[in-house]
Amino acid sequence: MPKRHHPYAAGGNTGWSIGSNSLTAAGQSELLKDLGRQLRHSYQSVLEQPAPDRIGQLLERLEKARLPDGDKDH
């Protein structure tokens, strides 16, 4: 029996839609705002956790690399 391609498999989501194509620009904006609110609510506990030490170290390195040579003190 041949394998079926799942429509949501990697690279196969070209036909995926949340059904917002018929919405006005204002409706699409509200839909995205609501989606953002729902995601923030769902992941609030994750957002409140401190970043792992390794991520903090990488962020410090990026910040130092971004600053001009004469501005090491911020």
C-alpha positions as CSV (number, residue, x, y, z in Angstrom):
1,M,0.0,0.0,0.0
2,P,1.5,3.4,-1.0
3,K,2.3,5.9,1.7
4,R,-0.1,8.9,2.0
5,H,1.3,12.3,2.3
6,H,0.0,14.0,5.4
7,P,-1.2,17.6,4.6
8,Y,0.5,18.9,7.8
9,A,3.8,17.2,7.3
10,A,6.9,19.4,7.0
11,G,6.8,21.3,3.8
12,G,3.2,20.2,3.0
13,N,1.4,23.1,4.6
14,T,0.9,25.2,1.5
15,G,-2.8,24.8,1.6
16,W,-3.1,25.5,5.4
17,S,-5.3,28.4,6.4
18,I,-7.0,29.7,9.5
19,G,-9.9,30.8,7.4
20,S,-9.1,34.5,7.6
21,N,-9.0,35.1,3.8
22,S,-12.6,36.4,3.8
23,L,-12.0,38.8,6.7
24,T,-11.4,42.5,6.3
25,A,-8.0,43.9,7.2
26,A,-9.5,45.0,10.6
27,G,-11.0,41.5,11.1
28,Q,-7.6,39.9,10.4
29,S,-5.9,42.3,12.8
30,E,-8.4,41.4,15.5
31,L,-8.0,37.7,14.8
32,L,-4.2,38.0,15.2
33,K,-4.5,40.1,18.4
34,D,-6.9,37.5,19.9
35,L,-4.5,34.7,18.9
36,G,-1.6,36.6,20.5
37,R,-3.7,37.0,23.7
38,Q,-4.5,33.4,23.8
39,L,-0.9,32.3,23.3
40,R,0.4,34.7,26.0
41,H,-2.3,33.4,28.4
42,S,-1.4,29.7,27.6
43,Y,2.4,30.3,27.9
44,Q,2.5,32.9,30.7
45,S,4.2,30.6,33.2
46,V,6.9,29.8,30.7
47,L,7.4,33.5,30.0
48,E,7.9,34.2,33.7
49,Q,10.7,31.6,34.1
50,P,14.2,32.9,33.9
51,A,16.2,32.1,30.8
52,P,18.7,29.2,31.2
53,D,22.3,30.3,32.1
54,R,23.6,29.4,28.7
55,I,21.1,31.6,26.9
56,G,22.0,34.5,29.3
57,Q,25.6,34.1,28.5
58,L,24.9,34.1,24.7
59,L,22.8,37.2,25.1
60,E,25.6,39.0,27.0
61,R,28.1,38.0,24.2
62,L,25.7,39.4,21.6
63,E,25.3,42.6,23.5
64,K,29.0,43.1,23.9
65,A,29.6,42.4,20.2
66,R,26.9,45.0,19.3
67,L,28.4,47.8,21.3
68,P,31.0,50.1,19.7
69,D,34.6,49.5,21.0
70,G,34.6,52.8,23.0
71,D,31.3,52.1,24.7
72,K,32.1,49.0,26.8
73,D,30.4,50.4,30.0
74,H,27.0,50.9,28.2
